[in-house]
C-alpha cells in the first residue's frame, strides 16, 4: 500500500527557534502534498497545499512566513515552523496524493508530529 | 462550496452492538468519497474510497456505502479495538483539496 513517512514523530523546541518537519512518500510519487494542524479532539485543519516544484498555497489565516513549506521533489515536502512560540504547539500531519488519473484520488497520511514549544 | 457533515459526533456501543455512522456531503461533481480511521496521537489511516452511488466496500467488520447525498459506515459486531475517530472526506471535480468532516468518535465497550 501507499506509505507516507513523517519525521520526527515528536519534537520539543525552545521558543524562538525553528523546527523542520519532513514528509516523504515512500512507494509512490506525490504530485500534491497537504499539511494539516490538529488540535485536541478536533478535526483536521488544512494549512497549505503544495505541488511539486511550485509555491505552496496557504489557507486563509495561515502565516506563510511562519510556516514555510517546500515541495522539492515528488517524494518530499517539508514544513518549517519559524520562530516558534508556545501557541504553535500542536499536532501537525502531512498527507500525500499520488499522481491523479483513474483511481489516484486518495490521500495517504503520515504518522503526525507532536510539536511542543517551551 | 463542497461540504461534509458527519453524525453523530460521538457514538458509544457495547461490544457486538452493530451500528452506522453517517456522512452527508455536497460537492460539485464527486471524484471520490473517503473514509479514514484515526487513533489518538496518530495520523489518519485510509480505509475506503467510493466513487459512485450504489458502490459498497467492505473490510473486516466495516462496510461503506454511498448514495448521491450521503455515505454510511456500517460497523458489524464491533470490538473494543474498533474504538477510534472515523473521518469522512470528499474530493470534488471542481477542486484539488480533500474536504474533511469533523469526524465521529466511536467508543466500543467490552
Interface residues (C-beta under 8 A of the other chain):
Chain A: X1 X2 X4 X6 X32 X34 X41 X42 X43 X44 X46 X49 X91 X93 X95 X97 X103 X105 X106 X107 X108 X109 X110 X111 X112 X114
Chain B: X31 X32 X34 X36 X41 X42 X43 X44 X45 X46 X49 X51 X87 X91 X96 X97 X98 X100 X101 X102 X103 X105
